[in-house]
Amino acid sequence: MRRMRNSLLAHRAVRALLLLAVLGCAGCATTGGAIGESEPVVVAEEPESRDEPVDALEREPEVPLAVAESEQHEAPPAASALAEVVVAGRRSERQDEIHDRVIEAQSLLRNVKLDYVFTGRGRGERLRGRPVAFALWSEVREEWTVAHLEIPRPPVRWRPGGRPMRFIVRTPGLRAQHVKGTGAERLMFSFSRSGEQLRVYGRKFPVFDNALLRRKQWRAAVETARPIVYLPFTDDTLDPGFVHDGRAYLLSVARAASDELRRAGVPSSAFPGELLAEVIPVELITTLAVIEQTDDSDFREKGASALDEVLSQYGLKRQEAYRYSVSSAAALGPMQFTNRRGNGTYALVVRRCAGAGIDPDFERGATNLGNAMKAAICLLDLELAQMRADIRFAYRADPAVLGIFPVAAYNGGPRNVVKLYRALASMRIRPEDLRRRGEPPPGRPASCPCVWREDATGIHPVPIPRYNNENRWYIEKYQSTLGLFEQGAPSASLTDTGG
């Protein structure tokens, strides 16, 4: 392993190319048969906590097999696919080290075999769980370890802070703790050995054919499984430089998407006679790419740090970031579009924005950030077209502030716009009274989620009345995230922006 590391370090000139090629590697077909039950370590269940709200339950549905399969056929995007982003300064030594470690982990995991366990016989045979492998680095020993775990299949409903998720550690000498998530996008564990905390730089996760699972064709499901080598968020890869680069990358992709719509002359539905690209600012789209992937519980607990974690993912992984993100409503990809057998929001924008050149294939289009951003621009405009005239008029005068209305619709549809409007009206707040997020007066902390209103005495926070808790916090995340992009794109050359 040390020889591999030294070889990679000696070839840093090609590191960016290597990273593009392997960060989303999924072409590692792995099959398994029945294996012996070797003395696994089983984490015992603890009494379930009753203090967590019901909406704290987390469950990540299965990723469509087509998404995993597509990575075996798609070449990394050309460096010239997007306009160059200029980011000030060079990458830090720590960023270089993280890049090298991720490359090593991906190369190591590519050839790791995942072993599947079948229980029962004959018609009673079934696949017991889902094998997952993690690439761990020891700073003390300066060596790699591959940790093999078995987690429940299908993904379980897991409550943070409540009953721990049961899993089996199949690698002797390791201690593992479930940190977050249950599925392809967010599943993460922490590991230690002999008191040393090991760093996680890669993970291999199998994606199954859902149709075969429903028919209980376990052997066929294993034989056709597509393991993906992918790195969910971990503190081991969090770095201010990646946060900086993530912001630049999102702005670059959003500008490219907007420019495509402008060149195509796609008209706005909400404001006839104007171009769609002139109606929806790129900053509005970039915020959605962040807040759609920021858990409410994380945001309430960590504030801006939760946003940084998401930006760091985009800075490190670029086009592969949140490719496998699937919500409980089967919304897919970084911008979280739904399909619903051809009747979801994605199909709607494909039909209604015919001139936008949106990829008609749902799995391919929803997981491509640039394409998904074009679709999001179209959807926001379509939502605006259905809103009251006073909202649309105020939005056109200040799209950043009044972006709370199309953002509310993006999260929960037109009904949430009506509820938000009525909630504000109950406090005698007109759309034109709203202002940008500010700082609460000294000694008077803001009670949020809130909006900011201007009156004769200045700009003050006003709590949003309860109408839909998720939507209220979505608006709060939007207002908190917007300023990150309005400060302007950072500046270095990011030629591996993909899109």
C-alpha positions as CSV (number, residue, x, y, z in Angstrom):
1,M,0.0,0.0,0.0
2,R,2.9,2.4,0.8
3,R,4.3,1.8,-2.7
4,M,1.0,2.7,-4.3
5,R,0.8,5.8,-2.1
6,N,4.3,6.9,-3.1
7,S,3.6,6.3,-6.7
8,L,0.5,8.5,-6.6
9,L,2.3,11.2,-4.8
10,A,5.0,11.2,-7.4
11,H,2.5,11.8,-10.1
12,R,0.5,14.8,-8.7
13,A,0.5,16.4,-12.1
14,V,-2.2,13.9,-13.2
15,R,-4.1,13.9,-9.9
16,A,-7.1,16.0,-11.2
17,L,-7.6,13.6,-14.1
18,L,-7.4,10.6,-11.9
19,L,-9.9,12.0,-9.5
20,L,-12.4,12.6,-12.2
21,A,-12.0,9.1,-13.4
22,V,-12.4,7.3,-10.1
23,L,-14.5,9.4,-7.7
24,G,-17.7,7.9,-9.1
25,C,-16.3,4.6,-10.1
26,A,-19.1,2.0,-10.4
27,G,-17.9,-0.4,-13.0
28,C,-16.7,-2.9,-10.5
29,A,-19.1,-5.8,-11.0
30,T,-19.1,-8.0,-7.9
31,T,-21.0,-11.1,-7.3
32,G,-21.2,-13.3,-4.3
33,G,-22.5,-16.7,-3.2
34,A,-23.4,-18.2,0.1
35,I,-20.5,-17.7,2.6
36,G,-19.9,-19.2,6.0
37,E,-21.0,-17.2,9.1
38,S,-17.5,-16.5,10.4
39,E,-17.9,-14.9,14.0
40,P,-19.4,-11.5,13.1
41,V,-19.6,-8.8,15.7
42,V,-23.2,-7.8,16.2
43,V,-24.1,-4.4,17.6
44,A,-26.8,-5.0,20.2
45,E,-30.0,-2.9,20.2
46,E,-30.5,-0.3,23.0
47,P,-33.9,0.8,24.3
48,E,-35.5,3.2,21.9
49,S,-35.6,6.8,22.8
50,R,-39.1,8.4,22.9
51,D,-37.8,12.0,22.8
52,E,-37.2,12.3,19.1
53,P,-40.0,13.6,16.9
54,V,-41.5,11.4,14.3
55,D,-40.2,13.5,11.5
56,A,-36.6,12.7,12.7
57,L,-36.9,9.2,11.1
58,E,-34.5,8.7,8.3
59,R,-34.8,6.2,5.5
60,E,-33.1,6.4,2.1
61,P,-35.0,4.4,-0.6
62,E,-33.1,2.3,-3.1
63,V,-31.2,4.1,-5.8
64,P,-32.5,3.2,-9.3
65,L,-30.2,0.6,-10.8
66,A,-30.1,2.7,-14.0
67,V,-28.2,5.4,-12.1
68,A,-25.5,3.0,-11.0
69,E,-25.3,1.4,-14.4
70,S,-25.0,4.7,-16.3
71,E,-21.6,5.3,-14.6
72,Q,-20.1,2.3,-16.3
73,H,-20.8,3.9,-19.7
74,E,-20.4,7.6,-19.3
75,A,-16.9,9.1,-19.7
76,P,-15.8,11.9,-17.4
77,P,-17.0,15.3,-18.8
78,A,-14.5,17.3,-20.8
79,A,-12.6,20.0,-19.0
80,S,-14.0,22.5,-21.5
81,A,-17.6,21.6,-20.8
82,L,-18.0,24.7,-18.6
83,A,-16.5,28.1,-18.6
84,E,-13.3,28.3,-16.6
85,V,-13.8,29.3,-13.0
86,V,-11.1,31.4,-11.4
87,V,-10.5,30.7,-7.8
88,A,-7.9,32.8,-5.9
89,G,-5.0,30.9,-4.5
90,R,-3.8,27.4,-4.7
91,R,-5.0,24.3,-3.0
92,S,-3.7,23.8,0.5
93,E,-1.5,20.9,1.5
94,R,-4.4,19.4,3.4
95,Q,-6.6,19.5,0.3
96,D,-3.8,17.8,-1.7
97,E,-3.5,15.1,0.9
98,I,-7.2,14.5,0.9
99,H,-7.3,14.2,-2.9
100,D,-4.4,11.7,-2.8
101,R,-6.1,9.6,0.0
102,V,-9.4,9.6,-1.9
103,I,-7.7,8.4,-5.1
104,E,-5.9,5.7,-3.2
105,A,-9.1,4.6,-1.4
106,Q,-11.1,4.4,-4.7
107,S,-8.3,2.4,-6.3
108,L,-8.2,0.0,-3.4
109,L,-11.9,-0.5,-3.2
110,R,-12.3,-1.1,-6.9
111,N,-11.0,-4.7,-6.6
112,V,-12.6,-5.4,-3.2
113,K,-15.1,-8.3,-3.3
114,L,-18.4,-7.9,-1.5
115,D,-19.6,-11.1,0.0
116,Y,-23.3,-11.8,0.3
117,V,-25.0,-14.0,2.9
118,F,-28.0,-16.1,2.0
119,T,-30.1,-17.8,4.7
120,G,-32.6,-20.6,4.4
121,R,-32.9,-23.2,1.7
122,G,-35.0,-23.8,-1.4
123,R,-38.0,-21.5,-1.6
124,G,-37.2,-20.2,1.9
125,E,-33.8,-18.9,0.8
126,R,-33.3,-15.1,1.1
127,L,-30.6,-12.5,1.0
128,R,-29.9,-11.5,4.6
129,G,-28.4,-8.1,4.3
130,R,-26.3,-5.7,2.3
131,P,-22.5,-5.9,2.4
132,V,-20.6,-2.6,2.4
133,A,-16.9,-2.0,2.4
134,F,-15.0,1.1,3.7
135,A,-11.4,2.2,3.0
136,L,-9.7,3.3,6.3
137,W,-6.4,5.0,6.7
138,S,-4.3,4.7,9.9
139,E,-2.1,7.8,10.6
140,V,-0.2,5.8,13.2
141,R,0.6,2.8,11.1
142,E,0.5,4.6,7.7
143,E,-1.4,1.8,6.1
144,W,-4.8,1.0,4.7
145,T,-7.5,-1.3,6.1
146,V,-10.7,-2.4,4.3
147,A,-13.6,-2.7,6.8
148,H,-16.4,-5.1,5.8
149,L,-19.8,-4.5,7.3
150,E,-23.3,-6.0,6.7
151,I,-26.2,-3.6,7.1
152,P,-30.0,-4.2,6.9
153,R,-31.6,-4.6,3.6
154,P,-34.0,-3.0,2.7
155,P,-32.9,0.3,4.4
156,V,-34.3,0.6,7.8
157,R,-36.2,3.5,9.4
158,W,-33.6,5.0,11.6
159,R,-34.1,7.7,14.2
160,P,-31.0,9.8,15.0
161,G,-30.4,9.6,18.8
162,G,-32.8,6.7,19.1
163,R,-32.4,3.0,18.7
164,P,-29.1,2.3,16.9
165,M,-29.2,0.6,13.5
166,R,-28.2,-3.0,13.8
167,F,-25.2,-4.0,11.7
168,I,-22.5,-6.7,11.6
169,V,-18.7,-6.0,11.6
170,R,-17.1,-8.7,9.5
171,T,-13.5,-7.5,9.9
172,P,-11.8,-8.6,13.2
173,G,-10.2,-6.0,15.4
174,L,-12.3,-3.0,14.3
175,R,-14.9,-1.0,16.3
176,A,-17.6,0.7,14.2
177,Q,-20.2,3.2,15.0
178,H,-23.1,4.2,12.7
179,V,-22.9,8.0,12.2
180,K,-25.6,8.8,9.6
181,G,-27.8,7.6,6.8
182,T,-29.0,4.3,5.7
183,G,-28.6,4.3,1.9
184,A,-26.2,4.9,-1.0
185,E,-25.9,8.6,-0.6
186,R,-25.4,9.2,3.1
187,L,-24.6,5.9,4.9
188,M,-21.5,6.6,7.0
189,F,-19.7,4.9,9.9
190,S,-16.8,5.9,12.1
191,F,-14.1,3.3,12.9
192,S,-11.4,2.7,15.5
193,R,-8.8,0.1,16.2
194,S,-6.8,-0.3,19.5
195,G,-7.9,3.2,20.5
196,E,-6.9,4.9,17.2
197,Q,-9.6,6.7,15.2
198,L,-9.2,5.6,11.6
199,R,-10.0,8.0,8.8
200,V,-12.6,7.1,6.2
201,Y,-11.7,7.9,2.6
202,G,-14.0,5.6,0.5
203,R,-16.9,3.3,0.6
204,K,-18.2,0.6,-1.7
205,F,-22.0,0.1,-1.7
206,P,-24.1,-2.4,-3.9
207,V,-27.1,-1.2,-5.8
208,F,-29.8,-3.8,-6.5
209,D,-32.4,-4.2,-9.2
210,N,-35.6,-3.3,-7.3
211,A,-37.8,-5.4,-9.6
212,L,-35.8,-8.5,-8.7
213,L,-36.0,-7.7,-5.0
214,R,-39.7,-7.4,-5.2
215,R,-40.0,-10.8,-6.9
216,K,-37.6,-12.2,-4.2
217,Q,-35.2,-13.3,-6.8
218,W,-32.3,-12.9,-4.4
219,R,-29.6,-14.7,-6.4
220,A,-30.4,-12.8,-9.6
221,A,-30.4,-9.5,-7.6
222,V,-26.9,-10.2,-6.3
223,E,-25.6,-11.3,-9.7
224,T,-26.8,-8.1,-11.4
225,A,-25.9,-5.8,-8.5
226,R,-23.8,-2.7,-9.4
227,P,-21.4,-1.8,-6.6
228,I,-20.6,2.0,-6.6
229,V,-17.4,3.4,-5.1
230,Y,-18.5,6.6,-3.5
231,L,-17.6,8.8,-0.6
232,P,-20.4,10.2,1.5
233,F,-19.7,13.2,3.7
234,T,-17.2,12.6,6.5
235,D,-15.3,15.1,8.7
236,D,-12.1,13.6,7.4
237,T,-12.6,15.3,4.1
238,L,-14.1,18.6,5.3
239,D,-11.8,21.5,4.5
240,P,-12.4,25.3,4.0
241,G,-10.7,25.0,0.6
242,F,-13.3,22.5,-0.6
243,V,-16.1,24.8,0.8
244,H,-14.6,27.6,-1.3
245,D,-14.3,25.5,-4.4
246,G,-17.8,24.1,-3.9
247,R,-19.3,27.5,-4.0
248,A,-17.3,28.4,-7.2
249,Y,-18.3,25.1,-8.8
250,L,-22.0,25.5,-8.2
251,L,-22.0,29.1,-9.6
252,S,-20.1,27.9,-12.6
253,V,-22.6,25.1,-13.4
254,A,-25.6,27.4,-12.8
255,R,-24.2,30.1,-15.1
256,A,-23.5,27.6,-17.8
257,A,-27.1,26.3,-17.5
258,S,-28.5,29.8,-17.6
259,D,-26.4,30.7,-20.6
260,E,-27.7,27.7,-22.5
261,L,-31.2,28.8,-21.9
262,R,-30.4,32.3,-22.9
263,R,-28.7,31.2,-26.2
264,A,-31.8,29.0,-26.9
265,G,-34.0,32.0,-26.4
266,V,-36.3,30.1,-24.0
267,P,-39.2,32.5,-23.0
268,S,-40.5,33.0,-19.5
269,S,-44.0,31.8,-18.7
270,A,-44.3,34.1,-15.6
271,F,-43.2,37.2,-17.4
272,P,-44.2,37.1,-21.1
273,G,-41.8,38.9,-23.4
274,E,-38.8,38.2,-21.2
275,L,-36.3,35.4,-21.4
276,L,-36.3,32.7,-18.8
277,A,-32.6,33.2,-18.1
278,E,-33.3,36.8,-17.1
279,V,-36.1,36.0,-14.7
280,I,-34.4,33.4,-12.5
281,P,-31.0,34.5,-11.1
282,V,-28.2,31.9,-11.0
283,E,-27.8,32.6,-7.2
284,L,-31.3,31.3,-6.7
285,I,-30.5,28.0,-8.4
286,T,-27.2,27.5,-6.5
287,T,-29.0,27.9,-3.2
288,L,-31.4,25.1,-4.1
289,A,-28.5,22.7,-4.9
290,V,-27.3,23.3,-1.3
291,I,-30.5,23.4,0.7
292,E,-32.0,20.4,-1.0
293,Q,-29.1,18.4,0.4
294,T,-29.0,20.0,3.9
295,D,-31.0,18.1,6.5
296,D,-33.3,20.2,8.6
297,S,-32.0,18.6,11.8
298,D,-28.4,19.3,10.8
299,F,-29.2,22.9,10.0
300,R,-31.0,23.5,13.2
301,E,-28.1,22.1,15.2
302,K,-25.1,23.4,13.2
303,G,-26.4,26.4,11.3
304,A,-23.9,27.6,8.7
305,S,-21.6,24.6,9.4
306,A,-24.2,22.3,7.9
307,L,-24.2,24.3,4.7
308,D,-20.4,24.1,4.6
309,E,-20.6,20.3,4.8
310,V,-22.7,20.3,1.6
311,L,-20.5,22.8,-0.2
312,S,-17.4,20.8,0.7
313,Q,-19.0,17.8,-1.0
314,Y,-19.5,19.8,-4.2
315,G,-15.9,21.1,-4.0
316,L,-14.4,17.7,-3.6
317,K,-16.6,15.6,-5.9
318,R,-18.0,18.0,-8.4
319,Q,-20.5,16.3,-10.8
320,E,-20.6,13.1,-8.7
321,A,-21.8,15.0,-5.6
322,Y,-25.3,13.9,-4.5
323,R,-25.8,11.7,-7.6
324,Y,-27.2,9.0,-5.4
325,S,-29.4,11.2,-3.2
326,V,-32.9,9.7,-3.0
327,S,-35.6,11.1,-0.7
328,S,-38.5,9.2,0.9
329,A,-40.7,10.7,-1.9
330,A,-38.3,9.1,-4.5
331,A,-36.9,12.5,-5.5
332,L,-33.6,11.9,-7.2
333,G,-30.3,13.7,-7.6
334,P,-28.8,17.0,-6.4
335,M,-31.9,19.1,-7.3
336,Q,-34.3,16.4,-6.1
337,F,-36.7,15.9,-9.0
338,T,-39.5,13.3,-9.0
339,N,-40.6,11.0,-11.8
340,R,-43.8,9.2,-10.6
341,R,-44.0,7.1,-13.7
342,G,-43.7,10.0,-16.0
343,N,-46.0,12.3,-14.1
344,G,-43.6,14.0,-11.7
345,T,-42.0,17.4,-11.8
346,Y,-39.3,16.3,-14.1
347,A,-41.6,15.2,-16.8
348,L,-43.5,18.5,-16.4
349,V,-40.6,20.7,-17.2
350,V,-39.5,18.5,-20.1
351,R,-43.0,19.0,-21.6
352,R,-43.4,22.7,-20.7
353,C,-39.9,23.9,-21.5
354,A,-39.5,22.1,-24.8
355,G,-36.9,24.6,-26.1
356,A,-34.7,24.2,-23.1
357,G,-33.0,21.0,-24.3
358,I,-33.6,19.1,-21.0
359,D,-32.6,15.5,-21.2
360,P,-35.9,13.5,-21.4
361,D,-34.4,10.5,-19.6
362,F,-35.2,10.9,-15.9
363,E,-32.4,9.0,-14.2
364,R,-29.8,10.4,-16.5
365,G,-31.1,14.0,-16.4
366,A,-31.9,14.2,-12.7
367,T,-28.4,13.1,-11.7
368,N,-26.6,15.5,-14.1
369,L,-26.2,18.7,-12.2
370,G,-26.1,21.1,-15.2
371,N,-29.2,19.5,-16.8
372,A,-31.0,19.4,-13.4
373,M,-30.3,23.1,-12.9
374,K,-31.8,23.9,-16.2
375,A,-34.9,21.9,-15.2
376,A,-35.0,23.8,-11.9
377,I,-34.9,27.2,-13.6
378,C,-37.9,26.1,-15.8
379,L,-39.8,24.8,-12.8
380,L,-39.3,28.0,-10.7
381,D,-40.6,30.0,-13.6
382,L,-43.6,27.8,-14.1
383,E,-44.4,28.1,-10.3
384,L,-44.1,31.9,-10.5
385,A,-46.5,32.0,-13.4
386,Q,-49.2,30.5,-11.1
387,M,-48.7,33.1,-8.3
388,R,-50.7,36.2,-7.4
389,A,-49.9,39.3,-9.4
390,D,-48.6,41.2,-6.3
391,I,-46.1,38.4,-5.5
392,R,-44.9,38.3,-9.1
393,F,-44.6,42.1,-9.2
394,A,-42.6,42.2,-6.0
395,Y,-40.5,39.3,-7.1
396,R,-39.5,41.0,-10.3
397,A,-38.4,44.1,-8.4
398,D,-36.2,42.0,-5.9
399,P,-35.9,38.4,-7.0
400,A,-33.4,37.5,-4.2
401,V,-35.6,38.6,-1.3
402,L,-38.9,37.5,-2.9
403,G,-37.3,34.2,-3.9
404,I,-38.9,32.8,-0.8
405,F,-42.1,32.3,-2.7
406,P,-40.8,30.3,-5.7
407,V,-38.5,28.4,-3.2
408,A,-41.5,27.6,-1.1
409,A,-43.2,26.2,-4.2
410,Y,-40.1,24.2,-5.2
411,N,-40.2,22.5,-1.8
412,G,-43.9,21.9,-1.5
413,G,-45.9,23.1,-4.5
414,P,-48.4,26.0,-4.9
415,R,-50.3,25.2,-1.7
416,N,-47.3,26.2,0.4
417,V,-47.1,29.5,-1.4
418,V,-50.7,30.2,-0.5
419,K,-50.1,29.2,3.1
420,L,-47.0,31.4,3.3
421,Y,-48.8,34.4,1.8
422,R,-51.6,34.0,4.3
423,A,-49.2,33.6,7.2
424,L,-47.5,36.8,6.2
425,A,-50.8,38.6,5.6
426,S,-52.0,37.6,9.1
427,M,-49.0,39.7,10.4
428,R,-49.9,42.5,8.0
429,I,-46.7,42.0,6.0
430,R,-46.9,42.7,2.3
431,P,-44.4,41.1,-0.1
432,E,-42.8,44.5,-0.8
433,D,-42.1,45.0,2.9
434,L,-39.7,42.0,3.0
435,R,-36.0,42.6,3.1
436,R,-32.7,40.7,3.1
437,R,-31.7,38.7,6.1
438,G,-30.0,41.0,8.6
439,E,-28.6,40.9,12.2
440,P,-31.0,40.9,15.1
441,P,-30.8,43.9,17.6
442,P,-28.3,43.4,20.4
443,G,-29.7,41.3,23.2
444,R,-32.8,40.3,21.2
445,P,-32.0,37.0,19.3
446,A,-34.2,36.3,16.4
447,S,-36.8,33.6,16.8
448,C,-36.5,31.6,13.5
449,P,-37.5,30.4,11.0
450,C,-38.3,34.1,10.2
451,V,-38.5,36.7,7.5
452,W,-37.1,40.2,7.7
453,R,-39.5,43.2,7.5
454,E,-38.7,46.9,7.2
455,D,-40.7,49.5,9.1
456,A,-40.1,53.1,10.3
457,T,-37.7,51.9,13.0
458,G,-35.5,49.7,10.8
459,I,-35.3,46.0,9.6
460,H,-36.4,43.4,12.1
461,P,-36.9,39.6,12.1
462,V,-40.4,38.3,12.3
463,P,-41.1,34.6,13.1
464,I,-43.0,32.8,10.4
465,P,-46.3,31.5,11.8
466,R,-46.7,27.7,11.7
467,Y,-48.2,26.4,8.6
468,N,-45.8,23.7,7.4
469,N,-42.7,23.1,9.5
470,E,-40.6,21.7,6.7
471,N,-41.4,24.6,4.4
472,R,-40.7,27.2,7.1
473,W,-37.2,25.8,7.6
474,Y,-36.7,25.5,3.9
475,I,-37.2,29.2,3.6
476,E,-34.9,29.8,6.5
477,K,-32.2,27.7,4.8
478,Y,-32.7,29.7,1.6
479,Q,-32.2,33.0,3.3
480,S,-29.1,31.7,5.1
481,T,-27.6,30.2,2.0
482,L,-28.3,33.1,-0.5
483,G,-25.6,35.3,0.9
484,L,-22.9,32.7,0.4
485,F,-23.3,33.1,-3.4
486,E,-24.1,36.8,-3.5
487,Q,-20.6,37.5,-2.2
488,G,-19.3,36.5,-5.7
489,A,-17.5,33.4,-6.9
490,P,-14.1,32.7,-5.4
491,S,-11.4,32.7,-8.0
492,A,-8.8,29.5,-9.2
493,S,-8.8,27.6,-12.2
494,L,-11.2,24.7,-11.8
495,T,-11.0,23.0,-15.2
496,D,-12.5,19.7,-13.9
497,T,-16.0,21.3,-13.4
498,G,-17.9,18.6,-15.3
499,G,-21.5,19.2,-16.1
